[in-house]
């Protein structure tokens, strides 16, 4: 397997952590991709020009959720149980819904970054940024109401992995301070980082320090 991503990508980082948790890292090599470079063959591999993508023989898999499903299928075939999506029936659907929420939050944050990166200052739309921020803050309100505690030790679920990467990405890109919306997640991050070895190994090099990093 070949993973194409870039170091700052929270989505690529999710895949790296999931591969490590499932014992698949040795079977996966990482090749850097530049979404801004028209000469990078990423755009031929994925017509959307997005990362991460996973090359498996002649197959090209994208996006993160599809790669998670592929990893899960491999793991279940070998171990007859799931780590990323544990349980059965509605347990799996609920976990995938939590994953969709976090990925949606990240998508909204990235659109905020793109608004300043790709638009001239006099063309930026504050209402668009506010619209994206509202998605994130509503999601944090839901998470806060769930009173999350990290309790999966070295076997995080898909949404656990995604949430840890999302919180770090907000600190990295500084779209908002998530501590203002769900301060209890600081304790969650400490417990996650202490339990999941690949958490610290996959951090962006220039991210700000924190108690859990």
NORJO-V727265 format. One record per residue. N is the residue number from 1. OMEGA is omega in whole degrees, -180 to 180 (999 if undefined). Layout:
n: [N | N]
omega: [OMEGA | OMEGA]
//
This chain:
n: [1 | 2 | 3 | 4 | 5 | 6 | 7 | 8 | 9 | 10 | 11 | 12 | 13 | 14 | 15 | 16 | 17 | 18 | 19 | 20 | 21 | 22 | 23 | 24 | 25 | 26 | 27 | 28 | 29 | 30 | 31 | 32 | 33 | 34 | 35 | 36 | 37 | 38 | 39 | 40 | 41 | 42 | 43 | 44 | 45 | 46 | 47 | 48 | 49 | 50 | 51 | 52 | 53 | 54 | 55 | 56 | 57 | 58 | 59 | 60 | 61 | 62 | 63 | 64 | 65 | 66 | 67 | 68 | 69 | 70 | 71 | 72 | 73 | 74 | 75 | 76 | 77 | 78 | 79 | 80 | 81 | 82 | 83 | 84 | 85 | 86 | 87 | 88 | 89 | 90 | 91 | 92 | 93 | 94 | 95 | 96 | 97 | 98 | 99 | 100 | 101 | 102 | 103 | 104 | 105 | 106 | 107 | 108 | 109 | 110 | 111 | 112 | 113 | 114 | 115 | 116 | 117 | 118 | 119 | 120 | 121 | 122 | 123 | 124 | 125 | 126 | 127 | 128 | 129 | 130 | 131 | 132 | 133 | 134 | 135 | 136 | 137 | 138 | 139 | 140 | 141 | 142 | 143 | 144 | 145 | 146 | 147 | 148 | 149 | 150 | 151 | 152 | 153 | 154 | 155 | 156 | 157 | 158 | 159 | 160 | 161 | 162 | 163 | 164 | 165 | 166 | 167 | 168 | 169 | 170 | 171 | 172 | 173 | 174 | 175 | 176 | 177 | 178 | 179 | 180 | 181 | 182 | 183 | 184 | 185 | 186 | 187 | 188 | 189 | 190 | 191 | 192 | 193 | 194 | 195 | 196 | 197 | 198 | 199 | 200 | 201 | 202 | 203 | 204 | 205 | 206 | 207 | 208 | 209 | 210 | 211 | 212 | 213]
omega: [176 | 177 | 176 | -177 | 173 | -173 | -177 | -173 | 177 | -179 | 175 | 178 | 176 | -178 | 179 | -179 | 180 | 179 | 180 | -180 | -176 | 179 | -177 | -175 | -178 | -179 | -174 | 172 | -176 | 177 | -177 | 177 | 180 | -177 | -179 | -177 | -179 | 180 | 175 | -178 | 174 | -175 | 173 | 179 | 177 | -177 | 177 | 180 | -175 | 174 | 3 | 167 | 179 | 178 | -179 | -174 | 179 | -178 | 176 | -174 | 173 | 6 | -176 | -177 | 178 | 179 | 176 | 180 | 179 | 177 | -178 | 179 | 179 | -176 | -179 | 178 | -177 | -171 | 179 | 173 | -179 | 171 | -177 | -178 | -175 | 179 | -179 | 174 | -175 | 175 | -180 | 180 | 178 | 179 | 179 | 176 | 176 | 177 | 179 | 178 | -178 | 179 | 175 | 176 | 179 | 178 | 179 | 179 | 179 | 176 | 176 | 177 | -178 | -180 | 179 | -177 | -171 | 178 | 171 | -174 | -177 | 180 | -178 | -174 | -178 | -179 | 177 | 178 | 179 | 179 | 179 | 178 | -179 | 176 | -177 | -176 | 175 | 180 | 177 | 177 | 177 | -179 | 179 | 180 | 179 | 179 | -171 | 172 | 179 | -173 | -176 | 174 | -175 | -179 | -180 | 174 | 179 | -178 | 173 | -179 | -179 | -178 | 179 | 180 | 180 | -180 | 177 | -179 | 176 | 176 | -177 | -177 | 173 | 174 | 178 | 175 | -175 | 179 | 177 | -174 | 180 | -174 | -179 | 179 | 175 | 176 | 178 | -179 | 178 | -179 | 179 | -175 | 178 | -174 | -171 | -172 | -174 | 178 | -177 | -179 | -176 | 180 | 170 | -174 | -171 | 177 | -179 | 177 | 174 | -176 | -176 | -177 | 999]
//
